[in-house]
Amino acid sequence: MESLVVNSVEFDDEFVRHVPGWDDAPVPPCFGGDPRGLAFCCDPRYPLAYEFKCQRARLLEEIGITEEEHIRIKQLFSKEHDWDDERVCFKSLSFCCLRRHGCPNRDPVIAEKCGSMEEYYRKKRLLALKILKMARNKEKVQPYIEHEEAVLRELGLIE
């Protein structure tokens, strides 16, 4: 099993994806991802495709965010970035998962609203940071916050 160490945070290659704009994107929690992967969780108010292995509730409890807060963070982010759209599964790009090989519902909306997959994943990264910063259990998320802030600062996406 390969691992990647970035800004003193170790990522297991099995649980990250190298996608445009985010070289160490976490897989969603249903596939074993770290707390940053909450940015890729679907909307729990809909039937879940991977309900039998969903780890969202456990991960949210671990970091100290309620399900309602998680939904609200994603809804606000969606409004801020014009990500609401009837064509995607959960009516917002904020609730889209991390499909490595594309999604016929999501990808045309990304092209229209973000212009590129790179810009989409950069925004997902910002969403992940926003979720992490809302966590009450800071000790569980601080290394991820520091890592993401360092990379986003380097990319010029935050100050």
C-alpha positions as CSV (number, residue, x, y, z in Angstrom):
1,M,0.0,0.0,0.0
2,E,1.5,3.3,-1.1
3,S,1.1,6.5,0.9
4,L,1.7,10.1,0.2
5,V,2.9,12.6,2.8
6,V,1.9,16.2,2.0
7,N,2.4,19.1,4.5
8,S,2.9,16.5,7.3
9,V,-0.4,14.8,6.5
10,E,-0.2,11.2,5.3
11,F,-2.6,10.0,2.7
12,D,-3.1,6.4,1.8
13,D,-3.1,6.1,-2.0
14,E,-6.0,3.7,-1.8
15,F,-8.2,6.5,-0.3
16,V,-7.2,9.5,-2.5
17,R,-7.8,10.2,-6.2
18,H,-5.7,12.4,-8.4
19,V,-8.3,14.6,-10.2
20,P,-7.8,17.9,-12.1
21,G,-7.3,20.7,-9.6
22,W,-6.9,18.3,-6.6
23,D,-4.0,15.9,-6.5
24,D,-5.0,14.3,-3.2
25,A,-8.8,14.4,-3.4
26,P,-10.3,12.1,-0.7
27,V,-12.6,9.4,-1.7
28,P,-16.1,9.8,-0.2
29,P,-16.6,8.4,3.3
30,C,-18.6,5.4,1.9
31,F,-15.3,4.3,0.4
32,G,-13.1,5.0,3.4
33,G,-12.2,8.7,2.9
34,D,-10.9,11.1,5.4
35,P,-13.1,14.0,6.7
36,R,-12.4,16.1,3.6
37,G,-14.4,13.5,1.7
38,L,-17.6,14.9,3.3
39,A,-17.6,17.4,0.4
40,F,-18.4,14.4,-1.9
41,C,-21.3,13.0,0.2
42,C,-24.7,12.8,-1.4
43,D,-27.8,14.3,0.1
44,P,-29.1,12.1,3.0
45,R,-32.7,13.3,2.3
46,Y,-32.7,11.1,-0.8
47,P,-32.4,7.3,-1.0
48,L,-28.7,6.4,-0.8
49,A,-26.9,4.2,-3.4
50,Y,-24.3,3.0,-0.9
51,E,-26.4,3.2,2.3
52,F,-25.1,-0.2,3.3
53,K,-21.6,1.2,3.7
54,C,-22.2,4.9,4.3
55,Q,-19.9,6.3,6.9
56,R,-21.1,9.9,6.8
57,A,-23.0,9.8,10.1
58,R,-20.0,8.2,11.9
59,L,-17.5,10.7,10.4
60,L,-19.8,13.7,11.1
61,E,-20.1,12.6,14.7
62,E,-16.4,12.1,15.0
63,I,-15.6,15.6,13.8
64,G,-18.5,17.2,15.6
65,I,-21.0,18.3,12.9
66,T,-24.6,17.3,12.8
67,E,-26.2,16.0,9.6
68,E,-28.4,19.1,9.5
69,E,-25.4,21.4,9.7
70,H,-23.6,19.4,7.0
71,I,-26.6,19.8,4.7
72,R,-26.9,23.5,5.5
73,I,-23.2,24.1,4.8
74,K,-23.6,22.4,1.4
75,Q,-26.8,24.3,0.6
76,L,-25.2,27.7,1.4
77,F,-22.1,26.8,-0.6
78,S,-24.3,25.8,-3.5
79,K,-26.1,29.2,-3.4
80,E,-22.9,31.1,-3.1
81,H,-21.4,29.4,-6.2
82,D,-24.6,29.0,-8.3
83,W,-24.4,25.2,-8.0
84,D,-28.1,24.4,-7.7
85,D,-29.4,22.6,-10.8
86,E,-32.3,20.3,-11.5
87,R,-30.2,18.1,-13.8
88,V,-27.9,16.6,-11.1
89,C,-29.0,13.8,-8.9
90,F,-29.4,15.8,-5.7
91,K,-30.3,19.1,-7.3
92,S,-26.9,20.6,-6.4
93,L,-23.2,20.1,-7.4
94,S,-22.5,20.3,-3.6
95,F,-24.0,16.9,-3.2
96,C,-22.3,15.2,-6.2
97,C,-19.9,12.3,-5.5
98,L,-16.4,11.6,-6.8
99,R,-17.0,9.5,-9.9
100,R,-13.6,8.9,-11.5
101,H,-15.0,8.1,-14.9
102,G,-17.5,10.9,-15.2
103,C,-21.2,11.2,-14.7
104,P,-23.7,11.9,-17.5
105,N,-25.8,14.1,-15.2
106,R,-23.0,16.0,-13.5
107,D,-20.5,16.6,-16.2
108,P,-22.5,18.8,-18.5
109,V,-23.6,20.9,-15.5
110,I,-20.0,21.3,-14.4
111,A,-19.0,22.4,-18.0
112,E,-21.8,25.0,-17.9
113,K,-21.4,26.3,-14.3
114,C,-17.6,25.8,-13.7
115,G,-16.1,25.8,-17.1
116,S,-13.8,22.9,-16.4
117,M,-13.3,19.9,-14.1
118,E,-10.3,21.6,-12.6
119,E,-12.4,24.6,-11.5
120,Y,-15.1,22.2,-10.1
121,Y,-12.6,20.2,-8.0
122,R,-11.0,23.4,-6.8
123,K,-14.4,24.5,-5.6
124,K,-15.1,21.1,-4.0
125,R,-11.8,21.6,-2.2
126,L,-13.0,24.9,-0.9
127,L,-16.2,23.2,0.2
128,A,-14.2,20.6,2.1
129,L,-12.3,23.3,3.9
130,K,-15.5,25.0,4.8
131,I,-16.9,21.8,6.3
132,L,-13.7,21.1,8.2
133,K,-13.7,24.6,9.7
134,M,-17.2,24.1,11.0
135,A,-16.1,21.0,13.0
136,R,-16.3,21.2,16.7
137,N,-13.7,18.5,17.3
138,K,-10.8,20.6,15.9
139,E,-8.1,18.0,16.9
140,K,-9.7,15.6,14.4
141,V,-9.6,18.0,11.5
142,Q,-6.7,20.5,12.2
143,P,-4.1,18.6,10.2
144,Y,-6.4,18.5,7.2
145,I,-7.3,22.2,7.6
146,E,-3.6,23.2,7.7
147,H,-2.9,21.0,4.7
148,E,-5.8,22.4,2.6
149,E,-5.1,26.0,3.6
150,A,-1.5,25.7,2.6
151,V,-2.3,24.2,-0.8
152,L,-5.2,26.7,-1.5
153,R,-3.0,29.6,-0.5
154,E,-0.3,28.4,-2.9
155,L,-2.9,28.2,-5.6
156,G,-4.1,31.7,-4.8
157,L,-7.6,30.6,-3.9
158,I,-7.4,31.9,-0.3
159,E,-5.4,34.5,1.5
